[in-house]
Amino acid sequence: MAKARSVQSGKIWQNRRTREVLWTLLKLQKVESGILVITGTKPKVEGEIGVFHGIFLTGGKINGSNEKGYAAIKRLLEVEEGNFNYYDYSEHGLADLDQSLKLRITQIINLMPNLPVSLEAAMGKNTLNRIRAMDANPGEKEEDYKVDQAVAEQLRAIDEKTMNLRALIFWGIFLIISSGLAVLFYAKH
């Protein structure tokens, strides 16, 4: 593979599952063609998932095997412990990870952690009809892209609201502990 810029990386563990990694991809829609590399220690697996505009999963493959497509994506997204790295391949394209799957990330997030065995079940009836319509009418692609951008904006707003709440809780706890320590220090002297 050609060299690419790493956009996001981290650990996959109890507090950050692959579901949260997919949420992160939704925020990175400026990356036209991205490759999510997952290296799992539990289960032991390594592979890549193609991502288009942070909206669609386009294909997947397991390194060192012939496993590809939805089966590879499912197996990689079931990793419980490991690492991930998201690369910007916009200048190079997705090559063999462009398997035309068009799996909406939002749909996959909604199904996790129990991803269905078949691609059709993962896509859902409405999604299959939407893809057929997109292929038949290129004008609707832009409309669907706007819908996905609106969803991403809503996710960003929720993230910003929860960030403020988390900061408020942190500083509240800090203030309470500091006050308690000051009272204890004052009482001993």
N, C-alpha and C positions, 0 to 999 in steps of 0.2 A: 504494500500500500504506500501511496505517496505521503510525504510528511504533511501534517496538519497541525493547526493550533488547538491546544487543549482549552476548552471553554469552561468546563466544570469537572471536578473530581471529588471523590470522597469514599467513605466506607459504607458498606451495607451491613447493618447489624440490627439489633433489637429495636433501637429508637429511630432508625432510618432504613426502612425497607425499600424494595424496588418501586413500590407504589409512590413513595415520596420522591424518588429519583424521577419518575415520570411527571410528577407535579412540577418539578424543576424544569423539565424540558418544555413544558407549556409556557414557561416564562421566557424561554429563549427562542422565540419565533423568528428573530432576525437571522438566525442561522438557517440558511436555505437548505443545505444538505449536511446533516450531521450523522456521526457514527457513535453510538453508545457501546462502549466496550465494557463487558462485565466479566470479572474474574471471581468465581465463587470458590470458597473454601468449604462451604456446607450448603449444598452438595458441591463436590469438586468438578468445576466446569469452567470453560472459558469460551467466549464468543462475542459476536458483534450484532448489533441491531441498527438498521438504517432508519433515519428519521428525516422527514420532510417538513420544514418550517415549524418544527415543534408541534405539529398537528397530527401527522400520520406516521405510523410505523410501516415502513415499506418492505422490509424483509429482514431475515436473520440467518445466522449460520453459527454452528458450533465448530470451533477450531479443532482440528485433528480428527474430524469425522465427516460423514456425508450428510449429516442432519442439517436441514435448512428450512426456510419458510416459517410458517406459524409454529410448527413443532419446536423449532429452535428458539423462537421468541418466547414461547410459553416456558420452556425449560430454563432460559436465562432469567426470566422474571420471577421464577420460583426460588431463586437464590436467597437464602436467609442470612448468610454471612459472606463477606468478601469485599471487593472494591469495584468502583466504576470510574470510568473516564469518558467524558463527552468531548468529541473532537469536531471542529468545523471543517468540513470537506466541501464547502461551497465552490471552491475553485477547481476541485477535482471530480466532483460528482460521487454518486454512491456505488457505481460499478456493479458488482455482483450482489449488492444488498438492495438494488432496485428491482424487487421481485413483484412489483405492482400489487402489493397486498392492500394498501390504503386502509389500514386499521387505525381508526381514530383513537388517539391516546386517551381522550375523555371516556370513551366506551370501555377501554381496557381497564382504566382506573376504577370505573364503576363495578366491573366484574371481579376485581382482585379482592381477596387473595385466591379465590377459587376459579381460576380460568378454565373455561370449557375445553374439552379435548379437540373439538373440531373448529376450523376456521369460521365456518358458517354460523355456528352458535356464538362465537366471539364477536362477529360483526353485527349480529342481530338482524332481524327482518328489515327494519327501517333503514339501517345503514346500507344493506345490500341494495335496496331500492334507490337510495341516495347516490350510491356509486354508479349504478346503471344510468341514472339520470345525468350525473356529471359527465359520464363518457358520451352520452348522446347530445348533451347541451353544454358546450364549453362556458356559456355565460353564467351558468349556475355555480361553477367552481368559485368564481369571485364572490358570489353571495354566501356560499358556505364558508369561504375564507373569512368574510366579515363576521359571520356568526362565531367562528372559532376565535377571532380576535376579541370579540365582545366577551366571550367566556374567559379568555386570558386576562382581560382588563378586570373582570369581576374577581378573579382569583388573586390578582395583584392587590386589589382593594381590600379583600379579606385578609391577605397576608400583612398588609400595612396596619390594619386595625388590630390584628392579633399581636403584631410586633409592639405596638404602643401599650397594649394591655400587659404583655410579658415584661416590658420595661418598667411599667408602673408597679407590677407585683414585685419585681426584683428590688426596686428602690424602696418600696414599702417594707419589705423584709429586712433590707439593709438598715433602714432607719430604726425599725423596732429593735434589732439586735444591737445596733450602736447605742441606742438609748438605754437598753438593758445593761450593757457593759458599763456605760457611764454611771448609772445608778449604783451598780455593784462597786465600781471603783470609788465613788463618792462615799458609799456606806462603809467601806473598809478603812478609809482615811479620815 
